[in-house]
Amino acid sequence: MDKFRNMRNDLLGEKIVKALEARNMEAYYVATAAEAVRKALELMPEGSQVGWGGSMSIIECGLKDAVYAGNYDILDRDITTDPAERAAISRKIFNSDIFLTSCNAISEDGIMVNIDGMSNRISAIAFGPAMVIMIVGMNKVVKSETDAISRARNEAAPINAQRFGLDTPCAKTGACYDCKTPGNICCQMLITRYSMAPRRIKVILVNEDLGF
């Protein structure tokens, strides 16, 4: 079964790479998380100031550990629990050289959707860091932009709300209620359909399940 799933993913992955390149982004398709880490490190000059948001994908694939093992100026808001210090680090990340992240969903024609609570992640994707590197598992691929929005709201958001221990309807039921609850993880949504800055956004598609 894996053989045929891999055949399908390989073909679909190359299709999405071409779609992303047509949208002024740089894109790659790799078979494994280890290959994704190697490709990401190739794109990251040593000495660069590097930060990230709340991405499980960069943790699961091993990229966060690889960055810590390398020669980089790291901005990590998780080194503190102080809200003011975390916010200050997030603002520094906005002006960093490289931002590492993923997306909540990507359509077959290369449109990416991200949903956010604090919105530090989507603001950095849209504008700020000189380079954005996205590690995206093939589990996040859907047919259309509409499907991508649905996946972000109905799959990624409830799971992340549960991960963060939020008191929201989706955390309790696993389904989106379009709530206005304090702690809402769906405050803002970013639809990335084109990069005004050529090749600023670099997407590495991985033939593995990563993140939510």
C-alpha angles and dihedrals in degrees: 000000000000090000093060094040088053091049090053093045093048092054094043092045093055090048091054092046090057091046092052092047089053086056092058095260132120114241142182136181119212134176101227143029090243090058090049091055092049091050092048092051090050088058094048117080113219113258093032119142105245132190140161143194129227097308119153090187095067089049096046094048092049098245095124091054091046091053091051089050092050137070103274139127098241127206109193119168090192091074088083139039093202107113095214093049092046090052091049091052091048090055091050089050089056088065097040127121095242133022119197119205146123133226132249092229142353128200124224089252093056105262113141126204127199128179123197146181106201088023094218089122098050093043090055091049092050099043138346121054114073091233133026119198116193124195107200126182118214088242086078095059116111134170104253146007089260090054090048092055090048092050092049093051102036104034113018098038098050092046092049091046088055091045091055093044094239123173097231132128092248092053089054098043106021091236132100116252098177086241131182093211122145106258091035108169092201100066095129137011128207123203111194110198102150140011114230089195107063113247093348089128113059117190123197111193114203127201091226137080109263130169126340 
